[in-house]
Every structure is written in C-alpha cells, then in structure tokens.
Amino acid sequence: MQDKSDDIAQLMRAANAGDEGAYKRALALLAPRLRAIVGNGFRAYGYGTDDVEDVVQETLLTIHLKRQTWDESQPLSPWLRAIARNKLIDHLRRRGHRQYVPIEDFENILEAPSETGQAAASLDGRNLLDGLKPRERSIVEAISIEGRSSREVAEKLEMTEGAVRVALHRALKTLAARYRSE
C-alpha cells in the first residue's frame, strides 16, 4: 500500500510542476482510494454509503483547488485524509442527523397534554404579568400578546416609540428574572 502512496505522491509532485498527464493519472489513482476512505467514514458515523460519490467529488475538487498547499516534503496520505475527513464532516453537518423513530411504539406510553396543565400555565403567566407595574403590564400585553406595534402602543399611552421599546425590554427582563426565581 505504501508503494501506491509513493506513486501518487510522485505524480502529484509532477502535477504541481505542470505535468497534466501526471495529474490525470494521480486523480485516477486517488478516486478509488478516496471512495474507500469516505465510505469507511460514513459507516463509522452510522450512515449508509449513498452519498459517498458526492463527498469524493467534493474532495477531488478541493484537492484540485488546494494542491499547491501540500508540502511536497511531507507524506501525501495524511493531507488527503484530512481533506476527505473535513469534506465528510461538512456533508454530514449540512445533511443533519435525523433519526426516525416510529411514534406507534410509544403511543401507549406518551401522555396526552391535559387541559388543566394548559390552564395552569396560563394562570402562571397571568400571575407573572400581575407582578408588573400597570404601564409595563399594558405594554407587554399590547405588544407581546395582542401583537400591536410599538407605534400603536406609544400613541395609546402617549409615549415615544423608543420609550415603549425600553419599557418593554425592562418588563421582559423583570418577567424573566421572576420566572427563573420561581
């Protein structure tokens, strides 16, 4: 296996010196090797190998664009593996990790939300709001609950928009602190 790595490294050195034929041969030797590296990476992370070719193509493109960054006095394999690993990780991040779990397996275990739980949450929210100063409470209710704009609230309360936003921010900060303390 080391002989093949040395051959590819020699071809890459020649390619970096301008030999296009050597570059084509290097890519032809690299592609199967990268497929194995990327395929092993997908399996190690618990995925199938459906997207191996996409990651291999991204890796080959990166090698093409960054081949001059390889220090020719160093072995080629670690440089190639690092690029392939980074492209695999980028691909997995873009894809996101989703695991399908059928809900039918849990339907007898999961508890339906109770109406009393929702009513209690509403009551808790009301209690928190009741702890605010009347003007702050009316600003929070108008903007956060009723969906009014700060301009409408400012006109109604005869305040500037900036003062309404500052009061809203302070009221929400107070609510958050009270909520955390309870």
N, C-alpha and C positions, 0 to 999 in steps of 0.2 A: 504494500500500500504506500510506503514511503517513496518508492521509485516513481509512482504515478504523481505524487505530490511534487516531487522534484521536477518531473517533466512539465507539469502545469506551471510551476514557478518559472522555469526556464522560458516557457512560451510567453508568460506574462511579462518577463523582462524584455524579451524580443518585441512584444507588442507595445510596450511602453517606449521602446526605441523607434517605433514606427512601422514594424512589420505586420501588415494587415493579415497576411496568411497565418502567421503565428497566433494572432488574436482570435481568428475564427477557429483554429484548432483548440486553443485554450478554452474557448466558450463551449465547444462541443464536448470536451472532456469534463468541464465544470458542471454542466447541466445535470447529468445523472447523479453526480456526487451531491449537488445541492438538493436534488429531489429526495435523496436518502436522508440528508441532514434535516430538512424541513419536515419530511414525513415522520421521522422519529420525534421531532419536536411536537407536532400535532398529537401524536399518540401519548407522549409524556404528559401533556396537559389534558388528556382525556377526550380528545376530539377525533373525529374521523379524518380521513385524508382527502376529502372532497376539494379543498381549496389549496392543495399543495402546489399545483401548477401556477396559480396566481401569485403565491408568495415567491416561488422560484423565479418567475418573470420579473417581479419587483426587485429581487435580489440581483439578478443579472443586470438589470438597468442601473442599479446603484453601483455595482462593480464597474460598469462601463463609465459612469459619470465620475466615479471617485478612484479609478485605478491608479492615478498618479499619486494618491495619498499613501499607497502601500510602500513601506520602507523595504526596498529590494534586498537589503542585507538581513532582513528578518524572514522567518518561515511564512509561507503564504497561507497555510491552513488556518491558523488562529484568526487571521484577518478575515478570511472568507466566512468562517464560522460565526464571528462576531456580527458581520453584516447580515447573514442569514437569520441569526437569532433575533436581532433587532427588527428585521422585517416581519418575522413571525409574530413577535410580541405586538408590533404595530397593528398587524392584521387582526390579532385576537382582541385587542382593545377596541378597534373600530367595530368589530363584529359584536362585541359584548358577550358576556357569559350569561346564557339563559338556560335554565334547566326546566324542562316540562314535567310537572307533577300533576297527574290527573286528580281533580277535585273529588271525584267519586269515591276515592279511597278514604276521604276524610269527612264525608257528608254526615255521618253519624256521630262524629266527634266534635265538629265545629258547632259552636253555639250561635244561634241567630241573635242579632242585636235586639235588646229589649227596649220597649218604648220608655220604660222607667229610667233606663240608662241615658237615653237621649234627653229626657225631661230634666234629669239631674244635672247633666252637662249644661243645659240651657239655664237652669237655675244658678249654677255656679258662675256662669258668665254674667248673669244679671247681678249677682252679689258683688262680683268684681267691679262692674260698672257703677254700682251704687256707692262704692267707696271713693269715687272720683268727685272732684268739685263739680258743681252743676254746669258751669260753662264747658269744662273739659269733657264731661259726660255727653253733653249735647253735640259737641264737635265730633267725638268718637262715633256716636250713634249715627249722626248725619253722614259722615264720610265713609266709615267702615261698614256700617250695617245697611244704611239706606242707599249708599252709592252716590251721594251728591258730590259735586265738585267743590274744591276749596273756595272757588269764586262765589258759588251759591251760598255757602255757609258764611263766608265773610260778609256778604251783603245782608244776610238774615241777621247776623249777630253784630253788625256794624263794626267790623274789624277789617284790617288789611289781610290780603291773602297770605302774606308772609307770616303774620301773627297767628293765623289759623293753622298754618303748617307747623309752626314752632309749638303751639299748644297741643296739636295732635301728636307730635313726636314725644313731647314730655308726658302726655297722658298715656300713650302706649308704653313708654318706658316704665311708668308707675305701675301699669297693669302687669307688665312682665315681671317686675320685681315682686309684686304681691302674689302673683301666680306661683312663682318659684318658692316663695316663703311658705305657702300653704302646702 
